[in-house]
Structure formats: structure tokens, C-alpha cells
Amino acid sequence: MAGAFEEETNLYNRIVLGSLLPEGAWEPLPHWLQGWLRNYIGGTLVYFISSFLWCFYIYYLKRNRYIPKDAIPTNKAMLLQIAVAMKAMPFYVVLPAISEYMVEQGWTKCFASIDDVGWPTYFRNLALYLTIVEFGIYWMHRELHDIKPLYKYLHATHHIYNKQNTLSPFAGLAFHPLDGIMQALPHVMALFLVRMHFRTHIALLFIEGIWTANIHDCIHGKLWPVMGAGYHTIHHTTYRHNYGHYTIWMDWMFGTLRDPEEDEAKKM
């Protein structure tokens, strides 16, 4: 079974590195380094493509429709966010490189093919995996606020973006490197707790990059129970609410939820 995982990561390496790098340039590299390089290239592409397209759509094509003109961040602010994210990106992708190594060694509960467990078990385990991730990210994020040294030396890097005209999709990955790794760590920890499809795990790690771009665009999508940008913008302005990731459930359960519509009603 471990060999199947290595065959799969070799395939990903050939697709990404073989398509984007000169022929033979990457093949002499150790397998783990190939994986790191592939994740670095993939993560960078996901970050720039998703953020650029979304910024172009909301700030130019739909200018003033979703957010007022004075809430649009300056080009300088977005370039600074890009600089922070790019400094951290080589470190972010260490985590998926390590998780792939552990999976290939057979240390996790991953399975290679959905046929190994069947579709009903796949969806049940996926729901359990996402619940563990949601719980883990909520508490990791909350402790990054509550434990003062963690906030001061790690999470404060991200919270300099504390109002609408400083938030943009590019801020989604503008973290201290260790902060970004800590918040993604539940994805890896869950692999030791529930049988998870390896390819789905890899896909969800990259979906993180798209999701974090989305929740920093200041647009309240109003799709219950999704923890969208309206909720996350409140997090950046109050620092004490809406620590959740994909949904509002953890904030609701632990008393830290603040609703954007109720917030606006109180201001009126």
C-alpha cells in the first residue's frame, strides 16, 4: 500500500515539475525534495491565480457593487501582503511535504483508492475528517489570540490587516510562516485519527489557499452556515470573534460567534 502512495506522488511530480521545469532538471532531486518543490510551485500558482482573478472581479469588473470604493485596498497594501505571503510560502509547503512522507511510510490511516473502502465509507470519513479539521483550526486559531506570546510574535503579523481597506484576497496567506503551518496542522493530525483518502487530503490542503483568499475579500456571502468573509472581517476588527474556518458551528458552540447582519443592525 505504501508503494501506491509513492507512485501517486511521483505522478503529481511528473505532471507539475515535468510541465513547468526544464526536462531532467528536477529528476535527480531526492523524492522528498521533489514533493516540496512541486507543492511550492503549486501553492504559489494557486495563491496568485485565485487572488488575482478574485481581485480583478471584485475591484475592477464589479467595482462599487460588492464593497464601496473607499473599502478597496491600495495597490501598495496588496503588494505588501504578497511580499509577506511569498516569504512564508517556502515554509508553508514543508507541512504537505512532511505529511506526504508520513503517508508514504504507512504511518497514517490514509487509503489510496476509494475502491478500498467504498463510497459510503468515503463520505462518512470525509465528514469526520472535516469535523476534526474544523475543531482543530478553531482552537489553534483561538489560542493564537489567547496565548499572548503566540499572538505577539506570530499571529500579529496577519492582524495588521484590521479593517476593510486593508483586507484583500492577497491577505489570505500573509502570515508568519509558523502561524500558517500551525493553522493547517489539523489537516495532518486528522490523518492519524480517521481513514482518509490521500488524494482528497492533498486537494483540501490546496483548497485552503483558495478559501483563505475568499474570506479576506470583505464580501458577506450570506450562505448559512458558511463562515464567509462577512464573519471573518468581524474577526479582523474585534479580534475576539469568529475564529472558525469553513462553518460557524465551532464559534456557535463555544460562544464566540458574531453575526455580520446583527452587527450592522446594531450600528444602525
C-alpha positions as CSV (number, residue, x, y, z in Angstrom):
1,M,0.0,0.0,0.0
2,A,2.8,2.4,0.8
3,G,4.2,1.9,-2.7
4,A,0.8,3.1,-4.1
5,F,1.2,6.4,-2.3
6,E,4.7,6.9,-3.7
7,E,3.5,6.1,-7.2
8,E,0.8,8.7,-6.8
9,T,3.1,11.5,-5.6
10,N,5.6,10.6,-8.4
11,L,2.7,11.1,-10.8
12,Y,2.0,14.6,-9.3
13,N,5.7,15.4,-9.6
14,R,5.8,14.5,-13.3
15,I,2.6,16.5,-14.0
16,V,3.7,19.7,-12.2
17,L,7.5,19.6,-12.4
18,G,7.7,17.9,-15.8
19,S,5.4,20.6,-17.3
20,L,6.9,23.7,-15.7
21,L,10.7,22.9,-15.4
22,P,13.3,22.1,-18.0
23,E,13.5,18.4,-18.9
24,G,15.6,16.5,-16.5
25,A,16.2,19.4,-14.1
26,W,14.2,18.0,-11.3
27,E,14.6,14.2,-11.7
28,P,18.0,14.0,-9.8
29,L,16.4,15.6,-6.7
30,P,15.5,13.3,-3.8
31,H,11.9,12.3,-3.7
32,W,11.0,14.4,-0.7
33,L,12.6,17.5,-2.3
34,Q,10.6,16.9,-5.5
35,G,7.5,16.8,-3.4
36,W,8.4,20.1,-1.6
37,L,9.2,21.8,-4.9
38,R,6.0,20.6,-6.5
39,N,4.0,21.9,-3.5
40,Y,5.9,25.2,-3.6
41,I,5.1,25.7,-7.3
42,G,1.5,24.5,-6.9
43,G,0.9,26.6,-3.8
44,T,2.3,29.7,-5.4
45,L,0.2,29.3,-8.5
46,V,-3.0,28.7,-6.5
47,Y,-2.2,31.8,-4.4
48,F,-1.6,34.1,-7.4
49,I,-4.2,32.8,-9.8
50,S,-7.1,32.7,-7.2
51,S,-6.2,36.1,-5.6
52,F,-5.6,37.9,-8.9
53,L,-8.8,36.7,-10.5
54,W,-10.9,37.5,-7.5
55,C,-9.3,40.9,-7.0
56,F,-9.9,41.7,-10.7
57,Y,-13.5,40.6,-10.4
58,I,-14.5,42.5,-7.3
59,Y,-12.3,45.6,-7.5
60,Y,-12.5,46.2,-11.3
61,L,-15.2,44.3,-13.1
62,K,-17.7,44.8,-10.2
63,R,-16.2,48.0,-8.8
64,N,-18.5,49.6,-6.1
65,R,-21.1,46.7,-6.4
66,Y,-19.9,44.5,-3.6
67,I,-17.9,46.9,-1.5
68,P,-17.6,50.7,-1.5
69,K,-14.8,52.4,-3.3
70,D,-13.2,53.6,-0.1
71,A,-13.0,49.9,1.2
72,I,-10.8,48.8,-1.7
73,P,-7.2,48.3,-0.5
74,T,-4.4,50.2,-2.2
75,N,-2.0,48.5,-4.6
76,K,0.7,49.2,-2.1
77,A,-1.2,47.3,0.6
78,M,-1.7,44.3,-1.7
79,L,1.9,44.2,-2.7
80,L,3.0,44.2,0.9
81,Q,0.6,41.2,1.5
82,I,2.1,39.4,-1.4
83,A,5.6,40.0,-0.1
84,V,4.6,38.5,3.4
85,A,3.0,35.5,1.7
86,M,5.9,34.8,-0.6
87,K,8.4,35.0,2.2
88,A,6.3,32.4,4.1
89,M,5.4,30.1,1.2
90,P,8.7,28.0,1.2
91,F,7.9,27.2,4.8
92,Y,4.2,26.6,4.4
93,V,4.8,23.8,1.9
94,V,7.1,21.9,4.4
95,L,3.9,20.7,6.0
96,P,2.4,18.9,3.0
97,A,5.9,17.5,2.2
98,I,6.1,16.0,5.7
99,S,2.6,14.7,5.5
100,E,3.3,13.0,2.2
101,Y,6.4,11.4,3.6
102,M,4.4,10.0,6.6
103,V,1.7,8.7,4.3
104,E,4.2,7.0,2.1
105,Q,5.8,5.4,5.1
106,G,2.4,3.9,6.1
107,W,2.3,5.9,9.4
108,T,-1.2,7.3,8.8
109,K,-4.6,5.9,8.2
110,C,-4.7,7.1,4.6
111,F,-6.0,4.9,1.8
112,A,-5.0,5.3,-1.8
113,S,-8.3,4.4,-3.7
114,I,-11.9,4.9,-2.8
115,D,-12.5,1.4,-4.0
116,D,-10.6,0.3,-0.9
117,V,-13.4,1.4,1.4
118,G,-16.4,2.2,-0.9
119,W,-18.3,5.5,-1.4
120,P,-20.5,5.4,1.8
121,T,-17.4,5.0,4.0
122,Y,-15.5,7.6,2.0
123,F,-18.2,10.3,2.6
124,R,-18.6,9.3,6.2
125,N,-14.9,9.5,6.8
126,L,-14.6,12.8,4.9
127,A,-17.3,14.3,7.1
128,L,-15.5,13.1,10.2
129,Y,-12.1,14.4,8.8
130,L,-13.6,17.9,8.1
131,T,-15.2,18.0,11.6
132,I,-11.8,17.2,13.2
133,V,-10.2,19.9,11.0
134,E,-12.8,22.5,11.8
135,F,-12.5,21.8,15.6
136,G,-8.7,21.8,15.4
137,I,-8.4,25.0,13.4
138,Y,-10.9,26.8,15.6
139,W,-8.9,26.1,18.7
140,M,-5.5,26.6,17.1
141,H,-6.7,30.0,15.8
142,R,-8.2,30.9,19.2
143,E,-5.1,30.0,21.1
144,L,-3.0,32.1,18.7
145,H,-5.1,35.0,20.1
146,D,-5.4,33.9,23.7
147,I,-1.7,33.0,24.4
148,K,-0.1,36.4,24.3
149,P,3.4,35.4,23.1
150,L,1.9,33.4,20.2
151,Y,-0.1,36.5,19.2
152,K,2.7,38.9,19.7
153,Y,5.4,37.0,17.8
154,L,3.3,35.1,15.3
155,H,-0.4,36.0,14.7
156,A,0.0,39.8,14.9
157,T,1.8,39.7,11.5
158,H,-1.6,38.8,10.0
159,H,-3.7,41.2,12.1
160,I,-2.1,44.3,10.9
161,Y,-4.9,44.0,8.3
162,N,-7.7,45.1,10.6
163,K,-10.3,46.9,8.5
164,Q,-11.9,46.7,5.1
165,N,-9.5,48.9,3.2
166,T,-6.5,46.8,4.3
167,L,-8.1,43.4,3.7
168,S,-7.8,41.7,0.3
169,P,-7.7,38.2,-1.1
170,F,-3.8,38.5,-1.0
171,A,-4.0,38.8,2.8
172,G,-5.3,35.3,2.9
173,L,-1.8,33.8,3.2
174,A,0.0,36.8,4.7
175,F,1.1,35.1,7.9
176,H,4.2,34.4,9.9
177,P,5.3,31.0,8.4
178,L,4.9,29.2,11.7
179,D,1.4,30.7,12.2
180,G,0.3,29.4,8.8
181,I,1.7,25.9,9.5
182,M,0.1,25.7,12.9
183,Q,-3.3,26.6,11.5
184,A,-3.0,24.0,8.7
185,L,-1.7,21.3,11.2
186,P,-5.1,19.9,12.0
187,H,-5.3,18.6,8.4
188,V,-2.3,16.4,9.1
189,M,-3.2,15.4,12.6
190,A,-6.6,14.2,11.3
191,L,-4.8,11.6,9.2
192,F,-3.8,9.7,12.3
193,L,-7.4,9.7,13.6
194,V,-9.6,8.8,10.7
195,R,-9.1,6.8,7.5
196,M,-8.8,9.4,4.8
197,H,-8.4,9.3,1.0
198,F,-4.9,10.6,0.3
199,R,-5.8,12.5,-2.9
200,T,-8.7,14.2,-1.2
201,H,-6.4,15.3,1.6
202,I,-4.0,16.8,-0.8
203,A,-6.8,18.6,-2.7
204,L,-8.2,20.0,0.6
205,L,-4.8,21.5,1.5
206,F,-4.8,23.4,-1.7
207,I,-8.4,24.4,-1.3
208,E,-7.3,26.1,1.9
209,G,-5.4,28.6,-0.2
210,I,-8.5,29.4,-2.3
211,W,-10.7,29.6,0.8
212,T,-8.4,31.9,2.7
213,A,-8.4,34.3,-0.3
214,N,-12.2,34.2,-0.4
215,I,-12.7,35.0,3.3
216,H,-10.5,38.1,3.2
217,D,-12.4,39.9,0.4
218,C,-14.9,41.6,2.8
219,I,-17.9,40.4,0.9
220,H,-20.6,38.8,3.0
221,G,-22.0,35.9,1.0
222,K,-24.9,35.1,3.4
223,L,-24.8,31.3,2.9
224,W,-25.6,29.8,6.2
225,P,-23.8,28.1,8.0
226,V,-20.7,29.1,6.0
227,M,-18.1,31.2,7.8
228,G,-17.6,33.6,5.0
229,A,-15.9,36.9,4.6
230,G,-18.5,38.8,6.4
231,Y,-17.8,36.8,9.6
232,H,-14.1,36.9,9.1
233,T,-14.0,40.7,8.5
234,I,-15.5,41.0,12.0
235,H,-12.7,38.8,13.3
236,H,-10.2,41.2,11.9
237,T,-11.9,44.2,13.5
238,T,-12.8,42.8,17.0
239,Y,-10.0,40.1,17.4
240,R,-12.3,38.1,19.7
241,H,-15.0,36.6,17.5
242,N,-15.4,34.2,14.6
243,Y,-12.3,32.0,14.9
244,G,-13.9,29.3,12.8
245,H,-12.8,28.1,9.4
246,Y,-15.4,26.8,7.0
247,T,-18.5,27.0,9.2
248,I,-19.9,28.9,12.1
249,W,-20.5,25.8,14.2
250,M,-17.5,26.0,16.5
251,D,-18.0,29.7,17.3
252,W,-21.7,29.0,18.0
253,M,-20.8,26.1,20.3
254,F,-18.1,27.9,22.2
255,G,-19.7,31.3,22.4
256,T,-17.5,33.4,20.1
257,L,-19.9,33.9,17.2
258,R,-20.8,37.4,16.0
259,D,-23.2,37.7,13.1
260,P,-22.5,40.3,10.4
261,E,-26.1,41.2,9.8
262,E,-26.8,41.6,13.5
263,D,-23.7,43.7,13.8
264,E,-24.9,46.0,11.1
265,A,-28.3,46.3,12.6
266,K,-26.8,47.4,16.0
267,K,-24.8,50.1,14.2
268,M,-27.9,51.5,12.6
